Amino acid sequence: MKSEDIARLAGVSRSTVSRVINNYKNVPEETRRKVMQVIERYQFRPNNSARVLAGKKTDTIGLFIVSIAEKDNINRVYRNNYFSPFVDAVIDNANANGIYVLVNSIYSLQDYEKIKRAFLERRIDAGIVVGTEKEIDVIAQVASMGYPFSIIDYSPEEIVRKIKKGKVAVINSTDDEGTRKMLEYLIGLGHKEIGILSGRMNTYSGRIRYDTYLKVLAEHGIETRKEWVLKGEFIKKEAANEVMKMINHGKLPTALFCCNDDMALSAIEVFRNEKIRIPEDISVAGFDDIMPASLVKPALTTVRVPLYSMARKAVEEVLKMLGETSDNISIHSLETELIVRDSCTAVSGAGITNDSFTA
């Protein structure tokens, strides 16, 4: 039913219907009652528009997946080993609370307007955003209007600095602790030549994992070599290209720390194709503990991110904030866990060179 249909049947103007839709206080109760009678008469079950007319919540939260980097990959959300299970977990937890989820993909900077539009059109009550920080100003603007947000993989310091007003929950995992545990595990195995396959530096997780890598190695007096600092960008194809460059350069590190499991699996595939044995010739470690990590051969040693718990927390926080009247910015950090499998081993000698594995 359109607004003009409601106006005609209720005997009021479209502008009056608009004021009812926006829940203006200057609408006479008799007029409001006539509009609502039309909806009740012609809607057996109030749909979202009717609920908005009645000034009620939509019982819907928006989940905004930010994936700008892989422009040419049409499956960058659907087949992503991080985003896909996160979406499932949000939907599971929301549905268990009687809440619907409207999933939106942010594929470009212009797409950030989807967030603002979804709220202004009153299609959602709250939002969950997972992705990069490029357009944090848009989130700050919408948050200042009083709409609740849970934000995943964002810098808490940046959120506090830029969002002066709003209901926002910042949810991350303890990536610094997870990175430290992994590197100290590798160092404990005797590795002193440790490379890194880094993620995107415009993500909070990418920066934390890289910065902690540099810090831990420096604390142990271990040199970082630029040819072993690979820029994988959290993208499989980029990771494969970077690993091949390292192989072609010459001497390999004894261990490679990959800042997510997708890149680790990509690296393992390249090493396998080049007849480089894992873990005998090089140990490979990942981060996230996605489902394929335990299935690959050798099974991947990694850091487990509590993805399901983070999704559940994101839903819990926005639902809690819906019932609050005051502004609140809360910070939550969920524990990571070192998962030891078969892709890393103790050092038996120095690193191998390109000559060692060329046919």
N, C-alpha and C positions, 0 to 999 in steps of 0.2 A: 504494500500500500504506500503510495506517494503522499507527500505533504499536502499537495493540492486536493487529493481525494479526502484526506482527513478534514481539511478546511471546508470542503463542500458539504460533507455529511454532517459536520458539527455546526455548520452555519456561522463560521468565523473566517477571518482573513488568513492568508498564508503567513503574514507577519506575526499574527497571534499564535499560530501553530509553531512558528519558529521560536517565539518567546517561551512557549511551553516546553519545546524540545530542549532549550537551553536552561530550563528550570528557573526562569526569571521570577523574582518575588512579586513583581507588580502585575501579575496576571490574576484577575478575579477568580476566586475559588469556583464560582458557578461555571465560568468559561473553561477552567481546567477540567472540571468534572465532565462537561459535555465532550471535550476532546477525548478524555479517557473512556467515556462510554462508547464512543465510536470504535476505539481500539478493542475494547472488551467484546463488543458485539461482533466485529468482523475478524477477530483473531482468536481462534479457539485456544491457542497457546501463545502467550506473548513472545514474539521474537525479539531479537536484539534491539531493533528500533523502538519497539513498544516499551522495552525495559528502560531505554534511554529517556523516552517521553515521560515515563513515570518517575524519573530521577533515580533509578536503581542502577546498580553495577551491572556490567556485562558478563561477569563471571568468566572473563577471558584475559589471559596475559599474553603479551607479545614476546616472542623469542627472536632476537635479531642476530643472525650469524654473519660476522664480518669476514669476508674472504676476497680481498682485493688483489692479492699477489698473483695468483694463477689465472691470468686473464683468458688464456686459451683453453682452459680445462673446464668443460661444461659439467663435469662430475665432481668439482672441487669440494662440494659439501656432501653430496649423496655417498660418494665412495671414500670420504675422508675418515681415517681411522680414529680421529679425535672428535670431529664435529658430529658424525653420525650417531655414535653411542651417547653423546651428550644430549642431542635432541631427543633420543629415545628416553633417556633418564628424566629429562624435564617433563616430557609428556606423561610418563608413568606417575611421577610424583604429583603433578598438577591434577591429573584425572582422579587420583586417589583422594584428592581434596575437593572433588566436584568442580574443578576448574578446567576450562578449555584452553588450548594453546594455539595461537596464530603464529606460524613460523614465517619469517621474512629473511631473505638473503640480501646482504649488502655487498654488491659486486663493484661499486664505484663510489667515489666521494659524493657524487650527486645522490646516490641511493640513501645516504644518511637522512634525507628528507622524509623517507618512509617512516622513520621513528616519530618525527614530529607530527606527520599527517595522521598516523594511526591513533595518536592521542587526541588530536584536535577534532577528528571525525568521530571520536568516542567509540571506537571499535574495541579498545582494550582498556583495562583498569590499571595495569602495571606492565613493566618491561624487564626483560633479561637480555643483556648484551654481552656477547663473547667475541673478542677480536682485538683490533689494534686501537691505538690512541689518537690517530690523526685528527678525528673530528670530535674530540671531547667537548668542544664548545657547544655542539648541538645537544649533547646529552645534558650539559650544564644548563642550557636554556630551557629544555623540557623539564628537568628536575626542579628548576626555580618556579615552575607553574604548579608544583605540588604533586606530580605524578611519581609513584615509587619505582625505583630501579634496583636490580641486582646486576653488578658488573663483574665479569670474569676476565682475568688476565689484564688488569690495569694497575698502574702504580698507585698505591694508597696515598703517597705524598702528593702526587699530581692531582688526584681527585680532591683531596682536602684543600689544596691550593686554589683550584679552579672552580669548584662547586661550593659557593658560599651559602647556598640555601637549597634545601631539598631533603628528600627521603631516599638515601642511597646506601646500599650494602655492597662493599667491595670484597670479593671472594677470590682468594688465590690459594695455591698450594705452597708448601715450604720448599721452593725450588732451590734456594741457597743451601739449605741443609741436605737436600737430596743430592745435589751436585757435589757437595763436600764429602758425603759418605761414599759416593761412587769413586771420586778421585783418590781418597785415602785408601779405599779398597784396592785400587790399581797400584798405588804406591806401595801398599803392603805386600803386593805380589812381586815387587822388585822393579816395577816400571819407572824409569826415569826419562823416557822419551815418549811423551804423551801428546798426541795431536787432538784437535777439536774440529768437529763438523758443526759449525754454529748455526743458529736460527736467525730470524729477522730481528734486527736491532730496534725496530719500531714497535716491538711487542715487549711487554714487561717480562715475560718468561724468557724470551730470547736474550735480553740484556742481563737478567739476573744469572742465568746459567753461564753465560760467557764471562761476566765479571768475576763470578765465583771461581771459575776455572783459572783465571789469571791469578787471583788472590791465593788460592790453595797451592798452586805450583810455586809461587814466589815464597810462600811460607816454608816450603820444603826445599828451597834452594834449587829448584828445577827450572832449567832454561826453557823458554817458549821460542820456537823457531817459526818464522813467518810462513815457510813452505808447508808447515803442518797445521796452520790456522786456516781452515777451509770454510768458505761462506756458502753454506747449503740452503739458507733462507727458509728452512722447514719444508722444502720442496724436493721430491724424489729426483726429478730430472736434474735440478741444479746440483744436488748432492752427488749424483753419479758423475757429472762432469768434473766436479771439484776433486773427487777421489781419483779419477783418471789422470788429472793434471799432476796430482801428488805422486802417483805411480810413475808417470813419465819423467818426473823431476829427478828421481833417483832413490835416495835412502828413505825408507819408511820408518815411522815411529814404531815402537813395540806395542803401543796401544792407541786406539782411536776412540775418543769420547764423543758420541753423537748426541746432539741436543734434542732429538726426538727419535722415536723408534722407526718412523717411516724412513728417515734418512739412514738410520743404522741398517735397516733391511736393504735399502738401495746400495749402500756401501758393501754389504756382504755379497750381494749379487755381482757387483763389479769385481771384487776380489776373487770370487769363485770363477768367474769367466777368465780372469787373468792367471789362474792356477796358483793363487796365493791362499795358503791354508789358514783357516780360522779354527782354533786360536793359536795353532803351532807357529805360524809366521807373524801374525798380528792379532792382538786381542781387540774385540769390538764391543763397546758398551752403548746402551741407548738410554732413553728417558721417556716415560709415560706408562709403559707396560700395556700396550694395545694388545688385542687378542692374538694377532699373528706372531707376537714376540715369543710365545711359548711353543709355537708350532714349527718355526723355522729350524733348520738343522745347520749348525748347532743352535740349540735354544739360546735366546738372547738374554744376557745379563743386563738388567735395566733398573730404573728407578720407577716405582709405581706411584702414579698420581691418582688420588682418590676421586676419580672423575664422577662416579655416581653420587658420592657424598657431597661433592661440590654442587652438582645439579640439584640435589635434594635441598641443600642449604639455600640455594638461590631462590627456589620456590617458596620455602618456608619464610624467608626474609621478606619477600615482596608481599606475601599474604599477611604477615604480621604488620607490615607498614601500612597496609590498606586500612587497618583499624586505628592507626595513630593520627593524632591531629597536629603534633609538633614535628619540626624538622629533626632529622637524625641521620648522621653519617657514621656507619659502623664498619669496622674492619675485621675480616675473618681469614684465618690462614690454616688450612687443613694439612695434616701431616703426610709427608711422602715416606716411602719405604724402599730400602735397597733390596732388590730381588736378584740373588745370585743363581746363575744357570751355567751354561757350558761354553759361552763364547769368549770367556777370558781365562787366562792361565798364567802361572808364574813365569817370570822371565828365565830362559835357559841360556841366553847369550845376548849379544848385541843385536841391534836392529838389522834387518836384511836389506840388501840393495837391489836395485832393478835388475842387475846382472844375475842375481840368484834365482830369478823365476822366469827369465826370458827363455823361449825355446831355442 
